[in-house]
Amino acid sequence: MTTLKSPNLLTLLPIVRQLPPPRSYDGMDGVAPLQPRHLLLFLREKSKSLMHGREEFSRHHRHVLIIALRGEGKVGIDAHVFAIKAGQGILILPFQSHYYLQPLAADLAWLFITFEHPPEKRLASMRGRGALLLEETDAYHLQNLVAAWLNTRKKSDAPLHLTLILENLIRRRTKRPRRPGQEGYADVWLTRVNSLIFDHRATNFTMRNLAHWLGESVSSLRGKFHQATGTSIGRHVRHVKMRYACELLLADTLRIGEIASHCGYDTLFAFSRAFHKTIGQSPTAYRKRLLGR
């Protein structure tokens, strides 16, 4: 039987001797580590599997970390368009509207890590930062994360490995967000479209209004958006409004009727019908489920 030797702690003595004497014994405040909960890991290898659906909307109060293992593409997040390449990761915050621009790489392998986390300033600072290159240490922690997730006995270690990845990404985030739309005309146009949608999401605007603001016909607007994203613009507008509604429902400061008005719906009935069509349950039921009532 092999006996493990105790480490020679005396090797630490030279650097420990550099510690200054304490001025106070009160100590210093530490930064609380991130605590991701209710993790879910899954792989997507087909672009069709990235399309929106009720299942995706049922989890959109969660954070989504996308790791591109293979293949590149573009992800629309709120009003911005970001490129993501193999070896990069991008974090989507709760209630951020997101979609995938067509065409995505045919040889695709993107790892999705979704999780819940209480509101946290460091995670919020990743908003609009775009994709970040993963380093060797991230790959090491990612390998440990997946291994722990697949091992029933070690599954409880998975949040720790994810925390290390997130802390690394936050530490390396760029000082300025990547400018959206620098990838080409389609990105610039989509950024403009989404900016208008977000600016007017609290109003009952029509496709004719949106086309007029863009200076083009409704048919041109519908065709160009579907070609770029693979989804209809009407559906996208509804999803943007519903994400905003879910964010307001979770805040629990407004009545359902007030939220309907904040999302640009003239009547509570119209809002509830659109919400149920998108989410699969009523606004009241959704709020109760999220708040645990």
Residue pairs with C-beta under 8 A, 6 or more apart in sequence:
33 163
33 167
34 117
34 120
34 122
34 123
34 163
34 166
34 167
35 117
35 118
35 159
35 163
36 63
36 115
36 116
36 117
36 159
36 162
36 163
36 166
37 115
37 116
37 117
37 159
38 62
38 115
38 116
39 113
39 114
39 115
39 149
39 158
39 159
39 162
40 59
40 62
40 112
40 113
40 114
40 115
41 111
41 112
41 113
41 145
41 146
41 149
41 158
42 111
42 112
43 109
43 110
43 111
43 112
44 50
44 108
44 109
44 110
44 112
45 108
45 109
45 110
46 108
47 73
47 100
47 102
47 103
47 104
47 108
47 230
50 100
50 104
50 110
51 100
51 230
51 231
52 99
52 231
52 235
52 239
54 278
54 279
54 280
57 239
57 242
57 278
57 279
57 280
58 279
58 280
59 114
60 94
60 95
60 243
60 246
61 94
61 95
61 116
61 246
61 250
61 290
62 94
62 114
62 115
62 116
63 91
63 92
63 93
63 94
63 114
63 115
63 116
63 117
63 123
64 91
64 92
64 98
64 112
64 113
64 114
65 89
65 90
65 91
65 92
65 112
65 113
65 114
65 115
65 162
65 165
65 166
66 75
66 84
66 89
66 90
66 91
66 92
66 110
66 111
66 112
66 113
67 88
67 89
67 110
67 111
67 112
67 113
67 134
67 142
68 84
68 85
68 86
68 87
68 88
68 89
68 109
68 110
68 131
69 86
69 109
69 110
69 111
70 86
70 105
70 107
70 108
70 109
71 86
71 104
71 105
71 106
71 107
71 108
71 109
71 110
72 83
72 84
72 85
72 86
72 105
73 83
73 84
73 100
73 101
73 104
73 105
73 108
74 81
74 82
74 83
74 84
74 100
74 101
74 104
74 183
74 187
75 81
75 82
75 84
75 90
75 92
75 98
75 99
75 100
75 101
76 82
76 97
76 98
76 99
76 100
76 101
76 190
76 194
76 229
77 90
77 92
77 96
77 97
77 98
77 128
78 96
78 97
78 98
78 128
78 194
78 198
79 180
79 191
79 194
79 195
79 197
79 198
80 128
80 130
80 177
80 180
80 181
80 191
80 194
81 101
81 180
81 181
81 183
81 187
81 190
81 191
82 90
82 130
82 131
82 178
82 180
83 130
83 131
83 183
84 90
84 131
85 131
87 133
87 134
88 131
88 132
88 133
88 134
89 131
89 132
89 134
89 138
89 165
89 169
90 130
90 131
90 132
91 123
91 126
91 129
91 166
91 169
92 98
93 123
93 124
93 126
93 127
94 247
95 243
95 244
95 246
95 247
95 250
96 127
96 243
97 194
97 236
97 239
97 240
97 243
99 229
99 231
99 236
100 229
100 230
101 186
101 187
101 190
101 228
101 229
101 230
102 227
102 228
102 229
102 230
111 142
111 146
113 145
113 162
115 159
115 162
117 123
122 170
123 166
123 170
125 170
125 173
126 169
126 170
126 173
128 177
129 173
129 174
129 177
129 178
130 174
130 177
130 178
132 169
132 172
132 173
132 174
134 142
135 168
135 172
137 164
137 168
138 165
138 168
138 169
141 161
141 162
141 164
141 165
141 168
142 161
142 165
144 157
144 161
145 158
145 161
145 162
145 165
147 154
148 154
148 155
148 156
148 157
148 158
148 161
149 155
149 158
180 187
180 191
181 187
181 188
181 190
181 191
186 228
189 224
189 228
190 225
190 228
190 229
192 214
193 210
193 214
193 221
193 225
193 233
194 240
196 210
196 213
196 214
197 210
197 236
197 237
197 240
198 240
200 209
200 210
200 264
201 240
201 241
201 244
201 263
201 264
202 244
202 262
202 263
202 264
203 264
204 264
204 265
204 266
205 264
207 218
207 221
207 222
207 233
207 234
208 218
210 221
210 233
210 237
211 217
211 218
211 220
211 221
214 221
221 233
222 232
222 233
222 234
225 231
225 232
225 233
225 236
226 232
226 233
229 236
238 274
238 277
238 278
239 278
241 263
241 264
241 274
242 263
242 274
242 275
242 278
242 279
244 262
244 263
245 259
245 260
245 262
245 263
245 271
245 275
245 283
246 279
246 286
248 254
248 259
248 262
248 263
249 256
249 259
249 283
249 286
249 287
249 290
250 287
250 290
250 291
252 287
252 291
254 262
256 268
256 271
256 272
256 283
256 284
256 287
257 268
259 271
259 283
260 267
260 268
260 270
260 271
260 272
263 271
265 271
265 274
271 283
272 282
272 283
275 282
275 283
275 286
276 282
279 286
281 289
287 293
